[in-house]
Amino acid sequence: MRYQVRAPDAAAYSKIALLLRDEAKVVLELPRRHTLAVEDLATAVLLKVRGMGATVEPDYQYSAEPAYP
């Protein structure tokens, strides 16, 4: 599953990007929008990222499974 992670500001984006580069597979980085796209996000990492103020949403556009059955 692919997720879209949005940080609230540039400082948080920098910290979150460092964490995700080590802990998940980052497939896209958009620093101007404070957004990253990641695959295979573990629950523990998801909770850390949310604790840093980011929002995490599934990105169904790139999902192999249909969003609406």
Secondary structure, DSSP 8 states (H G I E B T S, - for coil): -EEEEE-SSHHHHHHHHHHHHHHSEEEEEEGGGTEEEEES--HHHHHHHHHTT-EEEE-GGG-SS-S--
